[in-house]
Amino acid sequence: MDQLKAKVAETKEWLIKELSGVRTGRAAPQLLENVRIDVYGAMTPLAQVATVGVEDVKTLVVSPWDKENIKNIEKAVAEADLGVSTQAGDTSVRVIFPDLTAERRDMLSKLVGDRLEQAKVTLRGARNDAISGFEKQKKDGEIGEDELFGFKDEVQKVIEEGAKELEELGVKKRAEISE
């Protein structure tokens, strides 16, 4: 049962991370999390070469620790295909997010739905694995029929609670997108 609860928590963390990368109407530093910069020949995550701050709702400011990397940061953000524009200054790069169109909002909402469904499929797999384990224990004579039904009910409750939490995350993200 502990393994099942750990899998539910792991799936929830995965969904939170995935949804943080989905752009809403606001600029958020997490949107640049997957951007990698060419630094001295090595592809390095942006967070390891610069700080990312929020200037306003549509603008992020990327301040590299080594000013030599400004052009590389600007190039990497452009190549990341995030639908943003960049302005390089002497000490930082401004990343400007345009307003979301209705079409883009629909697409992002579908993306949230896809990620949510992936998470639910993972939960269903975890449920099946847990039930199979309990059925094997019954077959081996380690637990009885009544215990098996009790464990199945408990597994279902854990999965339903996890699915409810995932659904709440999806609803919240869709609301952010439609703002």
C-alpha positions as CSV (number, residue, x, y, z in Angstrom):
1,M,0.0,0.0,0.0
2,D,2.9,2.3,0.7
3,Q,4.3,1.7,-2.8
4,L,0.9,2.7,-4.2
5,K,0.7,5.9,-2.2
6,A,4.3,6.7,-3.3
7,K,3.4,6.1,-6.9
8,V,0.3,8.4,-6.6
9,A,2.5,11.2,-5.0
10,E,5.1,10.7,-7.7
11,T,2.5,11.0,-10.4
12,K,1.1,14.2,-8.8
13,E,4.6,15.7,-8.7
14,W,5.1,14.8,-12.3
15,L,1.9,16.5,-13.4
16,I,2.7,19.6,-11.4
17,K,6.1,19.8,-13.1
18,E,4.5,19.2,-16.5
19,L,1.8,21.8,-16.0
20,S,4.3,24.4,-14.7
21,G,5.8,24.3,-18.2
22,V,2.5,25.1,-19.9
23,R,2.3,28.8,-20.5
24,T,-0.6,30.8,-19.1
25,G,-1.4,34.5,-19.5
26,R,1.4,35.3,-17.0
27,A,5.1,35.1,-17.4
28,A,6.6,32.5,-15.0
29,P,10.3,31.5,-14.6
30,Q,9.3,27.8,-14.9
31,L,8.5,28.4,-18.5
32,L,12.3,28.7,-19.2
33,E,13.1,25.6,-17.1
34,N,13.8,23.4,-20.1
35,V,16.0,25.9,-22.0
36,R,19.6,24.8,-22.4
37,I,22.4,27.2,-23.2
38,D,25.7,26.5,-25.0
39,V,28.3,27.4,-22.5
40,Y,31.9,26.7,-23.4
41,G,30.7,23.9,-25.6
42,A,28.4,22.2,-23.1
43,M,24.6,22.4,-23.2
44,T,23.8,23.7,-19.7
45,P,20.4,24.4,-18.1
46,L,19.5,28.1,-17.9
47,A,19.2,27.9,-14.1
48,Q,22.9,27.0,-13.9
49,V,24.1,30.0,-15.7
50,A,21.6,32.8,-14.8
51,T,18.9,33.9,-12.5
52,V,15.4,34.4,-13.9
53,G,13.1,37.0,-12.4
54,V,9.7,38.3,-13.2
55,E,9.6,42.0,-14.3
56,D,5.9,42.2,-14.9
57,V,3.0,39.8,-16.0
58,K,4.4,39.5,-19.5
59,T,8.1,39.9,-19.0
60,L,10.9,37.8,-17.5
61,V,14.4,39.1,-16.9
62,V,17.3,36.6,-17.3
63,S,20.5,37.9,-15.6
64,P,23.5,35.7,-16.4
65,W,26.3,35.4,-14.0
66,D,28.8,35.8,-16.8
67,K,27.9,38.5,-19.2
68,E,29.6,36.7,-22.0
69,N,26.6,34.4,-22.1
70,I,24.0,37.0,-23.0
71,K,24.1,36.3,-26.7
72,N,24.0,32.5,-26.1
73,I,21.0,32.9,-23.8
74,E,19.2,35.1,-26.3
75,K,19.8,32.5,-29.0
76,A,18.8,29.5,-26.8
77,V,15.5,31.2,-25.8
78,A,14.7,31.9,-29.5
79,E,15.6,28.3,-30.5
80,A,13.4,26.9,-27.7
81,D,10.3,28.0,-29.8
82,L,8.3,29.3,-26.9
83,G,6.6,31.9,-29.0
84,V,8.3,34.8,-27.1
85,S,10.5,37.7,-28.2
86,T,13.8,38.6,-26.6
87,Q,15.7,41.9,-26.0
88,A,19.3,41.7,-25.0
89,G,20.7,44.4,-22.9
90,D,24.2,45.0,-21.4
91,T,23.6,42.9,-18.3
92,S,20.4,40.9,-19.0
93,V,18.0,39.4,-21.5
94,R,14.3,40.4,-21.4
95,V,11.9,37.6,-22.5
96,I,8.6,39.1,-23.5
97,F,5.5,36.9,-23.7
98,P,2.8,38.1,-26.2
99,D,-0.9,37.9,-25.3
100,L,-2.5,34.5,-25.8
101,T,-4.9,34.2,-28.7
102,A,-8.1,32.2,-28.3
103,E,-6.7,29.5,-30.6
104,R,-3.5,29.2,-28.5
105,R,-5.6,29.1,-25.3
106,D,-7.6,26.2,-26.8
107,M,-4.4,24.4,-27.8
108,L,-2.9,24.8,-24.3
109,S,-6.1,23.6,-22.7
110,K,-5.9,20.5,-24.8
111,L,-2.3,20.0,-23.8
112,V,-3.3,20.2,-20.2
113,G,-6.0,17.6,-20.9
114,D,-3.4,15.3,-22.5
115,R,-1.0,15.6,-19.6
116,L,-3.8,15.0,-17.1
117,E,-4.9,11.8,-19.1
118,Q,-1.3,10.6,-19.0
119,A,-1.2,11.0,-15.2
120,K,-4.5,9.1,-14.9
121,V,-3.3,6.3,-17.0
122,T,-0.2,6.0,-14.7
123,L,-2.6,5.8,-11.7
124,R,-4.6,3.1,-13.4
125,G,-1.5,1.1,-14.0
126,A,-0.4,1.6,-10.4
127,R,-3.9,0.4,-9.3
128,N,-3.6,-2.7,-11.5
129,D,-0.1,-3.5,-10.2
130,A,-1.3,-3.2,-6.5
131,I,-4.4,-5.4,-7.1
132,S,-2.3,-8.0,-8.9
133,G,0.1,-8.0,-6.0
134,F,-2.7,-8.6,-3.5
135,E,-4.2,-11.3,-5.7
136,K,-0.9,-13.1,-5.8
137,Q,-0.7,-12.9,-2.1
138,K,-4.1,-14.5,-1.9
139,K,-3.1,-17.2,-4.4
140,D,0.0,-17.9,-2.3
141,G,-2.2,-18.2,0.8
142,E,-0.7,-15.2,2.5
143,I,-4.1,-13.4,2.8
144,G,-7.7,-14.5,2.8
145,E,-10.6,-13.6,0.5
146,D,-12.0,-11.0,2.9
147,E,-8.6,-9.3,3.2
148,L,-8.3,-9.2,-0.6
149,F,-11.6,-7.4,-1.0
150,G,-10.6,-5.0,1.8
151,F,-7.3,-4.3,0.1
152,K,-9.0,-3.8,-3.3
153,D,-11.4,-1.3,-1.7
154,E,-8.5,0.6,0.0
155,V,-6.5,0.6,-3.3
156,Q,-9.6,2.0,-5.1
157,K,-10.0,4.8,-2.5
158,V,-6.3,5.8,-2.8
159,I,-6.6,5.9,-6.6
160,E,-9.8,7.9,-6.5
161,E,-8.4,10.4,-4.1
162,G,-5.2,10.7,-6.3
163,A,-7.3,11.1,-9.5
164,K,-9.4,13.8,-7.7
165,E,-6.2,15.8,-6.8
166,L,-5.0,15.5,-10.4
167,E,-8.3,16.7,-11.8
168,E,-8.2,19.7,-9.4
169,L,-4.7,20.6,-10.8
170,G,-6.0,20.3,-14.3
171,V,-9.0,22.6,-13.6
172,K,-6.8,25.1,-11.9
173,K,-4.4,25.2,-14.8
174,R,-7.2,25.5,-17.4
175,A,-8.6,28.5,-15.3
176,E,-5.1,30.2,-15.5
177,I,-5.0,29.7,-19.2
178,S,-8.4,31.2,-19.8
179,E,-7.7,34.3,-17.7
